[in-house]
Amino acid sequence: MSNGAAIAARVRDTLERLARAADRARRDPAAICLIGAAKSMPGDAVRAAVEGGLNDVGENYVQEAAAVKAAIDLPARWHMIGRLQRNKTARAAALFDVIHTVDRREIGAAISQHTAARGVVMPVLVEVNIAGEASKSGADPAALPELLAALRDEPGIRVDGLMAIPPASEPEAARRHFRRLRELRDEHQLRELSMGMSGDFEVAVEEGATMVRVGRAIFGDRPMDR
């Protein structure tokens, strides 16, 4: 089996696993978005995934996303899932359909400035540091009310939900973090919940994820990161 065929097969397998997890939670799998986390993957791998049935692609770096998006030139929805620097917001606003990693007002305001100037509204998610890890970005859960209020005043963005990356652990150990993020989402009357990766996305689906960001289970082992 060629690498492209293997990637397409893994897309189908991941969608089947997602559907089974949704069934266990009595949820509609069609309401859950599978995002292929394509960090460091070449264009031909991403092309194989999209041609294999993947509708949503996630990228961590603006420059990398621009190159891959131009190379494959296929219909897909593009998600920024890596940390976004303020000096990259103009390009990100032009490249992506959804930005998952707004963790402070300054980033939201910068995105809004660029999208509002074009008369469009960018859907964004607020990244939450759900376990309070010093090594990770994300807003403190206690700061969410103030941050959400500020972001909702920005005309060029629409806050759709929350995103988080729990501590690395066994899937079941992540469940409490997924549940807490869902509670925060519901408390603030938001819609989307971006959580779960290759090792734990099924648990995330059971806990209410509406978007899962899956890399290795679709693309296999990554080339060495930059």
Stockholm file with secondary structure:
# STOCKHOLM 1.0

chainA/1-226         MSNGAAIAARVRDTLERLARAADRARRDPAAICLIGAAKSMPGDAVRAAVEGGLNDVGENYVQEAAAVKAAIDLPARWHMIGRLQRNKTARAAALFDVIHTVDRREIGAAISQHTAARGVVMPVLVEVNIAGEASKSGADPAALPELLAALRDEPGIRVDGLMAIPPASEPEAARRHFRRLRELRDEHQLRELSMGMSGDFEVAVEEGATMVRVGRAIFGDRPMDR
#=GR chainA/1-226 SS CCHHHHHHHHHHHHHHHHHHHHHHTTCCGGGSEEEEECTTCCHHHHHHHHHTTCCEEEESCHHHHHHHHHHHCCCCEEEECSCCCGGGHHHHHHHCSEEEEECSHHHHHHHHHHHHHTTCCEEEEEEBCTTCCTTSCCBCGGGHHHHHHHHTTCTTEEEEEEECCCCSCCHHHHHHHHHHHHHHHHHTTCCEEECCCTTTHHHHHHTTCSEEEESHHHHCSCCCCC
#=GC SS_cons         CCHHHHHHHHHHHHHHHHHHHHHHTTCCGGGSEEEEECTTCCHHHHHHHHHTTCCEEEESCHHHHHHHHHHHCCCCEEEECSCCCGGGHHHHHHHCSEEEEECSHHHHHHHHHHHHHTTCCEEEEEEBCTTCCTTSCCBCGGGHHHHHHHHTTCTTEEEEEEECCCCSCCHHHHHHHHHHHHHHHHHTTCCEEECCCTTTHHHHHHTTCSEEEESHHHHCSCCCCC
//
